[in-house]
Amino acid sequence: MLGELRRIREVLTEEPAPPPPPPKGFVEEFVQFLNKYGVIGLAIAFIMGGAVSKLVSALVSDIIMPVIGVFIRDGGWREAVLNLGPIPLAVGSFTGALLDFLIIAFVIFIMMRQLGKTGLK
């Protein structure tokens, strides 16, 4: 019985795929590295991230915060400072950076949700 179970396990166990042949030269090895780790896609994402960050910062500082600035005395929200005794806290600058982050995080969330629906990784 034990011998029969071993034969069944051998039949059901898949053999691993053989490793790809080693590249023949430096250029082939470099191309294989780029394909394996998706370096080109990562570089494009990094460049796009920088551009999106500038776009979102402009959106926050030029469109959203002027509307909020109406409710802030003197309208200078970036210069808003909260003084805790001798310690000045630049809450206006922090608020702008926080809004930048929240908008970028929301856009990434929407993009990833849409990608999840398509089945792409």
C-alpha positions, 0 to 999 in steps of 0.5 A: 500500500505504501508503495502505491501511495509513493507512485501516486505522489510521483505521478501527481508531483510536477517537475519544476521548469528548467531554469532559463539558459544563461545569457550569452553576453552583457547586453543580453544579461542586461535586457534579461534583468530589465525584463525580469524586474520591470525596471523600465516600468518602475522608471516610468512610474517614478518620472510620472510620480514627480510630474503628478506631485507637481500637478497636485501641489499646484491644484492644492495651492492654486485652486483648493486653498484659495477657496479655503483661504476665504475663511482664513483671516488675511487669506495667507494660509501658507503663512498660518502659524500657531504659536505655542508660547515661544514655539511657532508651528507652521500649520499652513505649510503642513496643511498644504502638504497634507492635502497634497498627500491625501489627493495623491493617495486618493488618485493612487487608490482609484487607479489601483482599484481600476487596475484590480478590475482589469486583472493586470498586475 
